[in-house]
Amino acid sequence: MENKKQSFVTIEWRDQAVVMIDQRLLPHQEKYNIYREVPEVAEAIKTMVIRGAPAIGVAAGFGVALGAHNARGDAAAVVEQTKQACDLLAAARPTAVNLFWAIERMRARLAQVATAPVQQIKEALLAEAQTICDEDLGLCHRIGEQALDLIPQSATLLTHCNAGGLATAGHGTALGVVRSAVQAGKRIKVIADETRPFLQGARLTAWELARDGIDVTVIADVAAASLIAGGKIDLVVVGTDRVAANGDVANKIGTYSVALAARAHNVPFYVAAPWSTIDLNTATGAAIPIEDRPAEEVSHVLGQRIIPEGVPVLNPAFDITPAELVTALITDRGVVRAPYIEGIKALAG
Ligand code: MRU
């Protein structure tokens, strides 16, 4: 199969800095921000310049590498400053386990080289971050390949949020499934939930698929259940921020409603994720921390308040879809079906 490259770069290390496309400005403006300080990278994750679980992990990896790169003094001082960078980045967002997974991996590499000459420590950490980034791209392609047998030759696929090239080092997880299917010659129409309140579906999924010539139509979130009920959707594929050991799935708020509608109408509900998103240390979805985002994301649209002053707002950014609603998990290591505890354990090796 042709391994076509997506037409934009989500994140990279360039000229001794971390460079990211500013996802807050898409689709109107394609601007690449250059970050030379660790707190800027942490802030970029927090404010969703970069978002999506695997991309957050890649950003954290480069953020730690930047911490080492900027550190001054002897090896012990560089190790100490790099650990501080790890702590700062780990506090950026709570739900996506890839953030903690990447930081742990960087910490482990740091421990291996802690007594090496300073330059060697810095180079080792940058190499590790680059490896996390490169591997993520490869994992997304493998997820797409694993899914090929599940995707009909011609299908209308509903997705929620953005689990695309913008949410990963490239290709995407849910949208990687789409891209791989299209590259394999399948006729795929994507229906993208707009994904209130941050509009990742309307702004980001629509932008990256349209840009790569993939058929995409945006709907209001509230339209999804009736399209599913009306037989307009053949399958649902979403990404995830964390999968618990029992197969419960945390993903963008609204995913649970889509899963319920899919189950009610016998439409397959697939979750695509790299292995780095499976959290064997979290037993069930109930233990996954759900991020509360700023009220303004709900109370304001395009900078304009739409809710009366003084009325409180709730803005949980993620919800939990119980494993029983998931038809299959599509991972780079293989496709897992219920019973998930056993299936996940088997793939964990
Ligand atoms: O708040 P976000 O935009 O970071 O949420 C992203 C999602 O919910 C994605 O579906 C998930 O991270 C998987 S991305 C491959």
Residues whose N, C-alpha, C, O or C-beta is under 5 A from the ligand:
A	BS01	MRU	R51 G52 A53 P54 H160 C161 N162 A163 G164 A167 T173 Q200 G239 T240 D241 N251 K252
